[in-house]
Amino acid sequence: MTKVVELQGPPSLPKIFARAVATSRTHHGKSGLPDLQVVRRGVQVDPAALADYDHVCGFPLRDQLPATYLHNLVFPLQVTLFADKSYPYPLMGSVHLDNTLTAHRPVLLGEPLDLSTWATNARPHRSGVQVDVMSRAHVGDELVWEGLATYLYRGQRVEGDVPDRTPDVEAPDGAGMIWRLSGDLGRRFAAVSGDVNPIHLHAVTAKAMGFPTTIVHGMWSQAAMLAAIENRLPASYVAKMSFRKPVLIPGTVRLVARETTGSWQLAVRDNRKATVLVRGEVSPIS
């Protein structure tokens, strides 16, 4: 029987992160994924908070929620799930590999949202274990948005065969939009998203966790990429992003976007080396 943890309000993410760090050693990966859902009902979006998010990510001010803002709303539920004592894998050291968002229709500011999150499909990866974290948003009985976030837990093990590597789809290249990313971008996005993972906040804490310097949130990258084509997005679509390499800040990157028959191929590349940092595609739902 599924256990349901229902949040009565927005949790304090710094406290949950601190608890998850403190209990990391107890999350040893030896048990299976729990039959657990975290839910929050009747969520109303603060217009000022949405405006601040739009400003940091590059969206225009509108009465519609960007698909990535729905992820913003379910992220505290995800962290609550990760911090639960029944969740087998440690939060610290996890890597967000891919993020797929399905916008079934535009979600309007003022619509009350029922949110839910759970984990499924733990499977082997050459570097550890992958887990899919599923999230949904309903307005009443209507499913309006879905999210699938794939996380890698390095050094963990689960039964099964490691799948063969699939060939990478060639990412678009060429001329594009140049983004000069400031060193405080991680702190500014943390302020509007609540994601206070120290790898995004300061170079010192990022280096302590094995990175050469501060790195951008993957969800900022996905949001900024969608914001760049926002006026060309259909009413319903699927947006998948693969976070290939860290986006270091401060730094300069190039967004390349190519449209073919209503679908978009996207890439964020290092502007000097042309290395693909984030690979994306957006497809309309017919």
C-alpha positions as a Markdown table, in Angstrom:
| # | Residue | x | y | z |
|---|---|---|---|---|
| 1 | Met | 0.0 | 0.0 | 0.0 |
| 2 | Thr | 1.4 | 3.4 | -1.0 |
| 3 | Lys | 2.4 | 5.6 | 1.8 |
| 4 | Val | 1.5 | 9.3 | 1.3 |
| 5 | Val | 3.3 | 12.2 | 2.9 |
| 6 | Glu | 1.1 | 15.3 | 2.5 |
| 7 | Leu | 2.7 | 18.7 | 3.0 |
| 8 | Gln | 0.5 | 21.4 | 4.4 |
| 9 | Gly | 2.7 | 24.2 | 3.1 |
| 10 | Pro | 6.0 | 24.9 | 1.4 |
| 11 | Pro | 8.8 | 23.1 | 3.4 |
| 12 | Ser | 12.0 | 24.8 | 4.4 |
| 13 | Leu | 14.4 | 23.6 | 1.7 |
| 14 | Pro | 17.6 | 24.6 | 3.6 |
| 15 | Lys | 16.4 | 22.5 | 6.6 |
| 16 | Ile | 15.6 | 19.5 | 4.4 |
| 17 | Phe | 18.9 | 19.8 | 2.6 |
| 18 | Ala | 20.7 | 19.9 | 6.0 |
| 19 | Arg | 18.8 | 16.8 | 7.2 |
| 20 | Ala | 19.5 | 15.0 | 3.9 |
| 21 | Val | 23.2 | 15.8 | 4.3 |
| 22 | Ala | 23.3 | 14.7 | 8.0 |
| 23 | Thr | 21.6 | 11.4 | 7.2 |
| 24 | Ser | 23.5 | 10.6 | 3.9 |
| 25 | Arg | 25.4 | 7.8 | 5.6 |
| 26 | Thr | 22.2 | 6.0 | 6.5 |
| 27 | His | 21.1 | 6.0 | 2.8 |
| 28 | His | 23.2 | 3.1 | 1.7 |
| 29 | Gly | 21.3 | 1.8 | -1.3 |
| 30 | Lys | 20.7 | -1.6 | 0.1 |
| 31 | Ser | 16.9 | -1.4 | 0.1 |
| 32 | Gly | 14.5 | -0.9 | -2.8 |
| 33 | Leu | 12.7 | 2.2 | -3.7 |
| 34 | Pro | 9.9 | 3.0 | -1.2 |
| 35 | Asp | 6.3 | 2.9 | -2.2 |
| 36 | Leu | 6.0 | 6.5 | -1.2 |
| 37 | Gln | 4.3 | 9.6 | -2.6 |
| 38 | Val | 4.8 | 13.2 | -1.5 |
| 39 | Val | 1.9 | 15.4 | -2.2 |
| 40 | Arg | 0.8 | 19.0 | -1.7 |
| 41 | Arg | -2.7 | 20.2 | -2.6 |
| 42 | Gly | -4.3 | 23.5 | -3.4 |
| 43 | Val | -1.0 | 25.3 | -4.3 |
| 44 | Gln | -1.4 | 28.9 | -5.3 |
| 45 | Val | 1.4 | 30.6 | -7.0 |
| 46 | Asp | 2.7 | 33.9 | -5.7 |
| 47 | Pro | 2.7 | 36.4 | -8.6 |
| 48 | Ala | 5.8 | 38.2 | -7.2 |
| 49 | Ala | 7.7 | 34.9 | -6.9 |
| 50 | Leu | 6.8 | 34.0 | -10.4 |
| 51 | Ala | 7.9 | 37.4 | -11.7 |
| 52 | Asp | 11.3 | 37.0 | -9.9 |
| 53 | Tyr | 11.7 | 33.6 | -11.5 |
| 54 | Asp | 10.8 | 34.9 | -14.9 |
| 55 | His | 13.3 | 37.7 | -14.6 |
| 56 | Val | 16.2 | 35.4 | -13.7 |
| 57 | Cys | 15.4 | 32.8 | -16.4 |
| 58 | Gly | 14.5 | 35.2 | -19.2 |
| 59 | Phe | 10.7 | 34.5 | -19.5 |
| 60 | Pro | 8.4 | 37.4 | -20.3 |
| 61 | Leu | 5.9 | 38.4 | -17.6 |
| 62 | Arg | 2.7 | 36.6 | -18.4 |
| 63 | Asp | -0.3 | 35.0 | -16.6 |
| 64 | Gln | 1.0 | 31.6 | -17.6 |
| 65 | Leu | 3.4 | 29.4 | -15.7 |
| 66 | Pro | 6.5 | 28.3 | -17.6 |
| 67 | Ala | 6.7 | 24.5 | -17.7 |
| 68 | Thr | 10.0 | 24.7 | -15.7 |
| 69 | Tyr | 8.2 | 26.7 | -13.0 |
| 70 | Leu | 6.0 | 23.7 | -12.4 |
| 71 | His | 9.2 | 21.8 | -11.7 |
| 72 | Asn | 10.1 | 24.6 | -9.4 |
| 73 | Leu | 6.9 | 23.9 | -7.4 |
| 74 | Val | 7.5 | 20.1 | -7.2 |
| 75 | Phe | 11.2 | 20.4 | -6.3 |
| 76 | Pro | 10.5 | 20.7 | -2.6 |
| 77 | Leu | 8.4 | 17.5 | -2.8 |
| 78 | Gln | 11.4 | 15.8 | -4.5 |
| 79 | Val | 13.8 | 16.9 | -1.8 |
| 80 | Thr | 11.3 | 15.7 | 0.9 |
| 81 | Leu | 11.2 | 12.3 | -0.8 |
| 82 | Phe | 15.0 | 12.2 | -0.9 |
| 83 | Ala | 15.3 | 13.1 | 2.7 |
| 84 | Asp | 12.8 | 10.4 | 3.9 |
| 85 | Lys | 14.5 | 7.7 | 5.9 |
| 86 | Ser | 13.0 | 5.0 | 3.6 |
| 87 | Tyr | 14.7 | 6.5 | 0.5 |
| 88 | Pro | 17.8 | 4.3 | -0.2 |
| 89 | Tyr | 20.1 | 6.7 | -1.9 |
| 90 | Pro | 22.0 | 9.8 | -0.6 |
| 91 | Leu | 21.1 | 13.2 | -1.9 |
| 92 | Met | 24.6 | 14.6 | -1.7 |
| 93 | Gly | 26.6 | 13.5 | -4.7 |
| 94 | Ser | 23.6 | 12.7 | -6.8 |
| 95 | Val | 23.7 | 14.0 | -10.4 |
| 96 | His | 20.7 | 15.3 | -12.4 |
| 97 | Leu | 21.2 | 13.6 | -15.8 |
| 98 | Asp | 18.0 | 14.3 | -17.8 |
| 99 | Asn | 14.8 | 16.2 | -17.3 |
| 100 | Thr | 11.7 | 15.8 | -19.4 |
| 101 | Leu | 8.7 | 18.1 | -19.0 |
| 102 | Thr | 5.3 | 17.5 | -20.5 |
| 103 | Ala | 3.0 | 20.5 | -20.7 |
| 104 | His | -0.5 | 19.2 | -21.5 |
| 105 | Arg | -1.9 | 22.7 | -21.7 |
| 106 | Pro | -1.0 | 26.2 | -20.5 |
| 107 | Val | -1.3 | 26.5 | -16.7 |
| 108 | Leu | -2.7 | 29.9 | -15.7 |
| 109 | Leu | -1.6 | 32.0 | -12.7 |
| 110 | Gly | -4.3 | 31.7 | -10.1 |
| 111 | Glu | -5.3 | 28.1 | -10.9 |
| 112 | Pro | -5.0 | 25.9 | -7.7 |
| 113 | Leu | -2.6 | 23.0 | -8.2 |
| 114 | Asp | -2.4 | 19.6 | -6.7 |
| 115 | Leu | 1.2 | 18.3 | -6.9 |
| 116 | Ser | 2.6 | 14.8 | -6.4 |
| 117 | Thr | 6.0 | 13.2 | -6.6 |
| 118 | Trp | 7.4 | 9.6 | -6.4 |
| 119 | Ala | 10.4 | 7.6 | -7.4 |
| 120 | Thr | 10.5 | 4.6 | -9.7 |
| 121 | Asn | 12.7 | 2.5 | -12.1 |
| 122 | Ala | 16.0 | 2.1 | -10.2 |
| 123 | Arg | 18.3 | 0.5 | -12.8 |
| 124 | Pro | 22.1 | 0.0 | -13.3 |
| 125 | His | 24.3 | 2.7 | -14.8 |
| 126 | Arg | 28.0 | 2.3 | -15.6 |
| 127 | Ser | 28.7 | 4.8 | -12.8 |
| 128 | Gly | 26.1 | 3.7 | -10.3 |
| 129 | Val | 22.3 | 3.6 | -10.2 |
| 130 | Gln | 19.8 | 5.7 | -12.1 |
| 131 | Val | 16.4 | 6.5 | -10.7 |
| 132 | Asp | 13.4 | 8.2 | -12.3 |
| 133 | Val | 11.5 | 10.8 | -10.2 |
| 134 | Met | 8.0 | 11.3 | -11.5 |
| 135 | Ser | 6.0 | 14.4 | -10.7 |
| 136 | Arg | 2.5 | 15.5 | -11.7 |
| 137 | Ala | 0.4 | 18.6 | -11.5 |
| 138 | His | -3.4 | 18.5 | -11.6 |
| 139 | Val | -6.1 | 21.2 | -11.7 |
| 140 | Gly | -9.0 | 19.5 | -10.2 |
| 141 | Asp | -9.2 | 16.1 | -11.9 |
| 142 | Glu | -7.3 | 17.3 | -15.0 |
| 143 | Leu | -3.6 | 16.4 | -15.5 |
| 144 | Val | -2.0 | 19.5 | -16.8 |
| 145 | Trp | 1.8 | 18.8 | -16.4 |
| 146 | Glu | 4.2 | 16.0 | -15.9 |
| 147 | Gly | 7.9 | 15.8 | -15.0 |
| 148 | Leu | 10.4 | 13.0 | -15.3 |
| 149 | Ala | 13.8 | 13.8 | -13.6 |
| 150 | Thr | 16.5 | 11.1 | -14.0 |
| 151 | Tyr | 19.1 | 11.1 | -11.2 |
| 152 | Leu | 22.4 | 9.2 | -11.0 |
| 153 | Tyr | 23.7 | 8.0 | -7.7 |
| 154 | Arg | 27.4 | 7.4 | -8.1 |
| 155 | Gly | 29.0 | 4.3 | -6.6 |
| 156 | Gln | 25.6 | 2.7 | -5.7 |
| 157 | Arg | 24.6 | -0.8 | -7.0 |
| 158 | Val | 21.4 | -2.5 | -8.0 |
| 159 | Glu | 20.8 | -5.8 | -9.6 |
| 160 | Gly | 20.7 | -6.0 | -13.4 |
| 161 | Asp | 22.8 | -5.5 | -16.5 |
| 162 | Val | 24.3 | -2.1 | -17.4 |
| 163 | Pro | 22.8 | -1.2 | -20.7 |
| 164 | Asp | 25.0 | -0.5 | -23.7 |
| 165 | Arg | 25.7 | 3.1 | -24.5 |
| 166 | Thr | 23.3 | 4.5 | -27.1 |
| 167 | Pro | 24.9 | 6.7 | -29.8 |
| 168 | Asp | 24.5 | 10.4 | -29.1 |
| 169 | Val | 22.2 | 12.3 | -31.4 |
| 170 | Glu | 24.2 | 15.0 | -33.1 |
| 171 | Ala | 23.5 | 18.3 | -31.4 |
| 172 | Pro | 22.9 | 21.4 | -33.5 |
| 173 | Asp | 25.9 | 23.7 | -34.1 |
| 174 | Gly | 26.6 | 27.0 | -35.8 |
| 175 | Ala | 25.6 | 30.6 | -35.1 |
| 176 | Gly | 23.5 | 31.2 | -32.0 |
| 177 | Met | 22.7 | 33.4 | -29.1 |
| 178 | Ile | 25.7 | 34.3 | -26.9 |
| 179 | Trp | 25.1 | 34.1 | -23.1 |
| 180 | Arg | 27.6 | 35.7 | -20.7 |
| 181 | Leu | 26.9 | 34.1 | -17.4 |
| 182 | Ser | 27.8 | 36.0 | -14.2 |
| 183 | Gly | 29.4 | 34.4 | -11.2 |
| 184 | Asp | 26.4 | 35.1 | -9.1 |
| 185 | Leu | 23.9 | 33.3 | -11.4 |
| 186 | Gly | 23.8 | 30.2 | -9.2 |
| 187 | Arg | 22.9 | 32.3 | -6.1 |
| 188 | Arg | 20.3 | 34.3 | -8.0 |
| 189 | Phe | 18.6 | 31.1 | -9.3 |
| 190 | Ala | 18.8 | 29.6 | -5.8 |
| 191 | Ala | 16.9 | 32.6 | -4.5 |
| 192 | Val | 14.0 | 32.0 | -6.9 |
| 193 | Ser | 14.1 | 28.2 | -6.9 |
| 194 | Gly | 15.0 | 27.2 | -3.4 |
| 195 | Asp | 17.7 | 24.8 | -4.7 |
| 196 | Val | 20.6 | 25.7 | -2.3 |
| 197 | Asn | 22.9 | 22.9 | -3.3 |
| 198 | Pro | 26.3 | 24.3 | -2.4 |
| 199 | Ile | 27.8 | 23.4 | -5.8 |
| 200 | His | 25.7 | 26.2 | -7.3 |
| 201 | Leu | 26.5 | 28.9 | -4.7 |
| 202 | His | 30.2 | 29.6 | -4.3 |
| 203 | Ala | 33.4 | 28.4 | -5.9 |
| 204 | Val | 34.8 | 27.3 | -2.5 |
| 205 | Thr | 31.9 | 24.9 | -1.8 |
| 206 | Ala | 31.8 | 23.7 | -5.4 |
| 207 | Lys | 35.5 | 22.9 | -5.3 |
| 208 | Ala | 35.0 | 21.0 | -2.0 |
| 209 | Met | 32.6 | 18.8 | -3.8 |
| 210 | Gly | 34.9 | 18.0 | -6.7 |
| 211 | Phe | 34.1 | 20.8 | -9.2 |
| 212 | Pro | 36.6 | 23.3 | -10.6 |
| 213 | Thr | 34.3 | 26.2 | -9.8 |
| 214 | Thr | 30.7 | 27.1 | -9.3 |
| 215 | Ile | 28.2 | 25.4 | -11.7 |
| 216 | Val | 24.9 | 26.5 | -13.0 |
| 217 | His | 21.7 | 24.7 | -12.0 |
| 218 | Gly | 20.6 | 22.3 | -14.7 |
| 219 | Met | 17.1 | 23.7 | -14.3 |
| 220 | Trp | 18.2 | 27.2 | -15.0 |
| 221 | Ser | 19.7 | 25.9 | -18.3 |
| 222 | Gln | 16.5 | 24.2 | -19.2 |
| 223 | Ala | 14.4 | 27.2 | -18.3 |
| 224 | Ala | 16.7 | 29.7 | -20.2 |
| 225 | Met | 16.6 | 27.4 | -23.3 |
| 226 | Leu | 12.8 | 27.3 | -23.3 |
| 227 | Ala | 12.6 | 31.0 | -22.6 |
| 228 | Ala | 14.7 | 31.7 | -25.7 |
| 229 | Ile | 12.0 | 30.1 | -27.9 |
| 230 | Glu | 9.0 | 30.9 | -25.7 |
| 231 | Asn | 7.1 | 32.8 | -28.4 |
| 232 | Arg | 7.4 | 29.8 | -30.7 |
| 233 | Leu | 6.3 | 27.1 | -28.3 |
| 234 | Pro | 3.0 | 25.3 | -29.0 |
| 235 | Ala | 0.2 | 25.1 | -26.4 |
| 236 | Ser | 1.2 | 21.5 | -25.5 |
| 237 | Tyr | 4.6 | 20.0 | -25.9 |
| 238 | Val | 7.3 | 17.7 | -24.5 |
| 239 | Ala | 10.7 | 19.3 | -23.6 |
| 240 | Lys | 13.6 | 17.0 | -22.9 |
| 241 | Met | 17.0 | 18.2 | -21.8 |
| 242 | Ser | 20.2 | 16.1 | -21.1 |
| 243 | Phe | 22.8 | 17.7 | -18.9 |
| 244 | Arg | 26.0 | 16.5 | -20.6 |
| 245 | Lys | 28.7 | 18.6 | -18.8 |
| 246 | Pro | 28.7 | 21.2 | -16.1 |
| 247 | Val | 28.1 | 24.8 | -17.1 |
| 248 | Leu | 30.8 | 26.7 | -15.2 |
| 249 | Ile | 30.3 | 30.3 | -14.0 |
| 250 | Pro | 31.4 | 32.9 | -14.7 |
| 251 | Gly | 31.6 | 31.9 | -18.3 |
| 252 | Thr | 30.3 | 32.4 | -21.9 |
| 253 | Val | 28.1 | 29.9 | -23.7 |
| 254 | Arg | 26.3 | 29.7 | -27.0 |
| 255 | Leu | 22.7 | 28.6 | -27.4 |
| 256 | Val | 22.0 | 27.0 | -30.8 |
| 257 | Ala | 18.4 | 26.4 | -31.8 |
| 258 | Arg | 17.1 | 24.7 | -35.0 |
| 259 | Glu | 13.4 | 24.2 | -35.9 |
| 260 | Thr | 12.2 | 21.4 | -38.1 |
| 261 | Thr | 8.5 | 20.8 | -38.8 |
| 262 | Gly | 7.4 | 22.3 | -35.5 |
| 263 | Ser | 10.0 | 20.5 | -33.4 |
| 264 | Trp | 13.2 | 22.2 | -31.9 |
| 265 | Gln | 16.7 | 20.8 | -31.6 |
| 266 | Leu | 18.7 | 22.8 | -29.0 |
| 267 | Ala | 22.2 | 22.9 | -27.6 |
| 268 | Val | 24.1 | 25.0 | -25.1 |
| 269 | Arg | 27.8 | 24.9 | -26.1 |
| 270 | Asp | 30.9 | 26.2 | -24.6 |
| 271 | Asn | 31.5 | 29.3 | -26.7 |
| 272 | Arg | 35.2 | 28.8 | -27.1 |
| 273 | Lys | 35.6 | 25.0 | -27.4 |
| 274 | Ala | 32.1 | 24.3 | -28.8 |
| 275 | Thr | 31.7 | 21.4 | -26.4 |
| 276 | Val | 28.0 | 20.4 | -25.9 |
| 277 | Leu | 27.0 | 21.2 | -22.3 |
| 278 | Val | 23.3 | 20.7 | -22.5 |
| 279 | Arg | 21.4 | 18.9 | -25.3 |
| 280 | Gly | 17.6 | 19.5 | -25.8 |
| 281 | Glu | 14.6 | 18.8 | -27.9 |
| 282 | Val | 11.1 | 20.2 | -27.9 |
| 283 | Ser | 8.3 | 18.3 | -29.7 |
| 284 | Pro | 4.6 | 19.4 | -30.0 |
| 285 | Ile | 1.9 | 17.0 | -28.6 |
| 286 | Ser | -0.4 | 16.3 | -31.5 |
